[in-house]
Amino acid sequence: MLEKIKKLSTGRIIALGFMTVILIGSVLLILPCSIQEGQEVHYIDALYTSTSAVCVTGLASIDPGTAFTPLGRFFLGMLIQIGGLGVTTVGAGIILAMGKKINLKGRNLIREAGNLGSGRGTVSFVRQVLITTLAFELIGAAASFVVFIQDYSFPAALGHSLFHSVAAFNNSGFDILGRSGQLYANENLFFYHDNVWLNLVTAGLVIFGGIGFLVIREMRKNKFHWKRYSMHAKVVLSVTAFLILSGTLLLKWTEGSESWLGAFFHSVSARTAGFSTTNIATYSDAGLLVLIVLMFIGASPGSTGGGIKTTTFFVLFRGILSAATNRQEKAFKYSIPAELFRKSAVIAILALAVVIFGTFLMLMMDPEVALLDALFEVTSAFGTVGLSTGITPSLSVGSKLLSILIMYIGRLGPLSVASLWYFTQGERAAYPEGNIAIG
């Protein structure tokens, strides 16, 4: 069995790793020691929660704060941590901690999982990822503790702070606050809507978790010397800032009653985090559409977030602008390779197909669900966001299984999933180019 796994392609090993962790997590969450006395958790909900955690989504069909014991919450937190870092990175970290060396196959896995340009420096990259994650999460937990200690006992506040920091940095919108047994899947930080400190701490963790470890490494190395940053880092930081600013302005425009803090928080959270300080179900259709676009674009490559990624969005935009103006594709004094536009277009089209077809299937299985609610739910699952208009708990088993599949595709990436079925080594025959009238 082990020999067969070793012969699999890198993409298939990563996909199998995530699937294995999801299944193990579902078993751990259904154990009696993980479930609060008097609570009933069906396996489909345990599987849904495990998938949502490993895919760092945050969609919840049950309330983790009331359904799970402290041990169950610990399992949930570990699943979020493994999902955010990536199965490969966590495995490599364990190997390094045991004092063993990572072989060539392992280095290739790390390179592909971390979106590294080459296999060089993979071991140091793993160390930096683990140290960076630990540093951000400890700082975030300490900053969150200042708020939670005002409402909970010391042990509870400590547990909430650690869990919240892990969930925020890994862009997973889970919370374990437990609102009197009620499910607040779409307003998990509702009671902290006006708490500026917790809003800013959470948004900061989400932003740094979403820009990717490669960019964080560059920022630490080059400080604030913009000219020293690579093209990738400049694109990620520029698009991230643009999306946060434009999202804030649009949400404030569409939701007049929303505060500037709330608009900013949801503009940040919609791009794969999934935390909410307002009941999203009360948003206007225009506001929900803004969130859908932000969720679809998502975070950046090599990060803990999902979506088609900020760099894909940037390359598509520049490519379309170049075609419309008949100018060279360039940015930050670099030319953009033509192959990147082709790859970005494929990713965007596959992602759009997943969202549209997923919405269609959900409407077929749950015809009572409104079109916009279904589109929002599916986009949230694909972008591994976790925001919801409140329909998640009432979905049928079929729709929950559909969401599980879409979250899995969103975490791996639509192009990576499509390539799992690629068996050929390429065409040997060459054909003359044809001509098709388009436009």
N, C-alpha and C positions, 0 to 999 in steps of 0.2 A: 504493500500500500504506500509506504513512504517513498519507495523508488518511483512509483507512478506519479506521485505528487511532484517529485524533483524534476520529472521530465516535462511538467506543464509549463506553459509560457508564464512570464512574469505577471502579466495582467490577470491570468486565471488564478494564480496563487494568491494574489492580493484579494480578488473577489471571493475566493474560497475561504480565506482568512476572516474576512468580514462576516460571511455567512455563518461560519463556525462560532464566532464570538456571539452573534445574535442568538443562535440556537441555545448555546450554553447560558446566556443571560436570561432567556425566557424560562429556562428550567430553574435557575436560581431565584427568579422573582416569583415563581409559583410555589416555592417551598413553604411549608407551614410557618417556619421561623421568619419568613420574610413578610408575612401578611398579618396585619393587625387583627386582634381578636374581635370577632363580630363582623369583619369585612369579608366580602366574597369577590375573588378575582378569578375570572375565567382564563383559560389558557390563551385564547385569542387576544385578550387584553394584555396578558403578560408578554406575548410575542410582539404585539403592537408597541408596547412600552419599551421592550428591549431593542427593537429595530429603531424606534425613534431616538433612543439614547445613543446607540452605536453609530447611527447616521447623524448624530448631533442635530436633531431636528427640534424636538420639544413638543410636538403634537401629543396630546394625552387623551386617552379614552377613559381613564380613571384618574382620580386625584392622588398623586404619589404621597402627598402630605398626610392623608388620612388612611390610605389603603395599605401602606407599607410600614413595617417596624423600622427602628433605627438600623438594623442589619440589612433590611431590604433597601433602605435609602442608601446605605453604603454600597451595596451591589450596584444600584442605579448610578451612583456617582462614579464608580469605577468603570462602568460601561461607557459613560460619557467621556471619561478621561481617555480610555482606550480608543474610542471612536474619533475623538478630536486629534489625538496624536497620530493615529493610524496604527493598525495592527502590526505593520512591519517595523515601525519606529519603536513601539513598545517592546516587541520581541528582541530587536537589536539591543535595546537598552538593558534588557535582562541578561543577554549574552555577555555584554560588556561588564555588567556588574558581577558576573560570575568569573570574570578574568579570562574569558575565552576570546578567540579571534573570530571575526566575521569573514566567511568565505566569499568567493567571487559571486556566487549566486545571490547571497545575502546582500552584497553591495549593490548588485543590479536591482534588487527589489527596493532597496532604500532610495536609489537614484530615481526609479520610476515613480515610487510613492511620493517622494518629496519634490518632484519636478526639477531635479538637478540636471544641469547641462551635461555633466560627465560623471564618471564613477570616482573621480578623485576627491578626496576629503570627505567621504561619506561617513567615516567613523567620527570625525570631529564634528560633522554636521549633526549627527545623532546626539552627541554630548551637549552641543549648544542648544538643540531643541529642548532636551529634557531640563537643562539648567534654566533656560529662558521661561519655560512653562512653569516650573516650580517657583521661580522668582515672582512672576506676574500673579500667580494664584495666591501666594502667601501675602503679597502686598495687597491684593484685592480683598482677601479674607480679613485682613487687619482693618482695612478701610471700611468694609461692610459691617464689621463687628460693632463699630461705633454706633451704628444705627440700630441693629438688631438687639443689642443689649438693653435698649430702652423699652422693648416690648416683650422680651423673653428672658427666661432664667439663663444663667451663665452657660450651662451645658447646651441648652437649646440654641442660644445665640451663637455659640461657637460652631455648632453643627450646621446651622443655617448659613453662617458666613462662609464656611469652607465649601459647602455645596454650591452656594450661589456664585462664589468666585470661580469654581471649576466650570460650572454651567455657562457663565458669562464669557470667560476667556475661550472656551471651546465652542462658543456660538450656539449653545443649546438652551432653549428657552424654558427648561424645566424649573420648577420651584417645589419646595417641600414645606411651604408655610401652613397648609392645611386650614382652610377657612371653615371651621365648624362642620366638617363633613361634606361641604358643598364643593362642586367642581368649578374652579375658576380658571379653566384652561385658556380662556382668551383675555384674562385680566389678572394675571398672576402677581403683579406688583401694584394692583389697583390702590391699595391703602397707602402706597408711598408715592402717589402721583405728584405731590407737591414737595417731596423731600429732595431738594436740589443736590445734596451730597450723594445720596444713593443713586440718583439718576445719572450723575456725572461719572461716578465710579463704575457703574455698570456699563455705561456707554464707552468709557475709556477701555475697559477690558474687552468689550466686543470689537471695538475698532482695531486694537492691536492684535487680537486673535484673528481678525479678518483680513489683515494686510499680508499675512504670510511670514513665515520664519526667515525666508531669504531677505525680505525687505527689513525686518527687524534687525537682522545681522548687519546689514549695510548701514542702517541708521546708527547702530551702536559703534560701528567702526569709523564711519565718516562724520559722525555727529550731525551738525546742521549745515555742512558744506554741500549745498545742492548740486554744484557742478561736478562733484566727485561721484554722485550717484549714477548707477547704471541706468540704461534706458528702461529696463523692466521696473526698477524702483520708482523712477519718475512717473511712469505711466500709472502704476498702482496708486501712488500717493495723490497724483493729480485727479484721477477719475474718482477715487474715494472721496476726496474733498468736494468735488463737483456734485456727486450723487447725494452726499449728506446735506450740502447747502441747498441744492435744487429741491430735494425731497422735503426739507424743512419748510421752505417757502411755499411749495405746492400744498402740503398738508395744512399749513396755517391758512392758506387761501380757501381750500375746500372745506375745512372744519373750523369755522369761525370761532366756535366756543373753546377750541383747544388752545392751551397756553403755548407760548414759544418753547418752553421747556419740553412740553409734551410732544409738540411737532418735531423738535430736534431728536428727542428720544426715540420716537417711532420711525423717523427717517433712518436712524442708525440701526435700530433693532430689526427693521424689515429686511435688511440685507443679510439674512441667514440666522439672526440671533433668536427672534421670536418672543422676547419679553414684551410685556405690555403693561402700561399704567392706566389704560382706558379701555372700556368695553368696545372692542373693534366692531361689534355688531351694530353699534350706534352710528358708525361712520356712514357718510353719504356714499352713493355709488361712485362718484368722482374720486373721493378719498380712497376707497377700496381699490380703484383702478391704479392710483398712484402707488399703493402698497404692492399690488400685483407686479407692476413693472420693476420696482426695486427688488422684490423677491426673485424675480426671474433673472435679473442681472447678477445678484448675489455678491459674494466676497471675491478674494483674489487667489490665484494659484499658489499651492503650497501652504494654504492656511487651513483653519479648522472649519471654514464655511463652505457653502455649496453654490448653486446657481451656475449660469454659463460662464461666470467670472468677469471681473472688471476689464481684464486685458482683452478678452474676446470681444466685449462690447466696444472697446476703444479701437481695435483693429477693424471691426466691421464699420464703425462710424468713419474712420479715416479712409477706408477703402471705397465706401459709397461716395464720400466727399471728393475723393480723387477721381472717380469715374465721372462724376457730375461736372467737375471743373477741368477735367483733362490735365490734371497736375500729378506730379510724382507723389507716391505714398511715402510720406516722411513725417517725423516727429522728433523734437528735441535734437535736431541736427543729425539724425540717423534716418536712413531709408528703411522702410518696412518691407521685409521679404514677401514676394507675391504669394508664396506657399502659405504664409500665415493667414492671409485673407481667405484662402480656400478652406483651410482647416477651421477657421472661426465660423465661416458660413455653414459648414457641415455640422459643427457643434450646435449652432443656433437653430438650424432647421430640425435636427434630431430632437433637441430640447422642446421646441415648439410642437413637434409631432407627439411627444410624450405627454405634454400638458393638454393638448387638444383631445387626443384619443382617450387619455385618462379621465378628462372631464365628461366626455361622451359616455364612457362606461359607468361612471359614478351616477350620472343622471338616469341611465338605463336601470341600474340596480336600486337606486333610491329616487324614484320619480318625484317624490314630495319635496326634494331639495331644490332650491332656486338655482338658476343658472349661474349667477354671480357668486353665490356661496360655494357651489361646486368648483367653479374655476379658481376661486380663492384658495380653497382647501387643497386642490391638486397642485397648484403652483407653490403653495407653502410646503407641501410634501416634497416636490421636486427640488425646490431651492433649499431644502433642509432648514426651513425657517422655524416653524412651530406656531405662527400666528393662526388664529381661526376665528370665524364669525360665530362659533359656538355649536357647530353641527357635529363635531367629532364624536362625542359620546353616543349620539343617536344613530350613527351610521350602521348599516347592516354589516354582517360578517363579510359579505362579498366586497363591499366598499373598503372595509378595514384591510382586507388582504390586498386589495388594489393599492391602497395607500402604502402598505408595507413594501410592495414591489417598487412603487414610484420613489419612495424614500431611499431604497437600496440603489436604484438607478441614479438618483440625484447625488448620492454620496460618492459613488464610483465615477460618475460622469457618463453621459450618454454615448460619447465616442468610445470610451473604454469598454463599456458594456457591448456596444456593437462589434468591436474588434475581437471579442471573446469567441465569436463564431467564424473568424477569418482563418481558413485552413490553407489556402493556396499560397504559393510562393511568388506569385505574379505571372503575368502573361509573357510568353516567349515571342509570340507573333506580334508584328507591328502592322497597324492598319493606316491607310491614308486618312488625313483629316477631312471631315465632312463640314458642311455649313448648314446652320439652322438659323432662321430668322427669329429674333427675340425682341422684346421691348414694344 
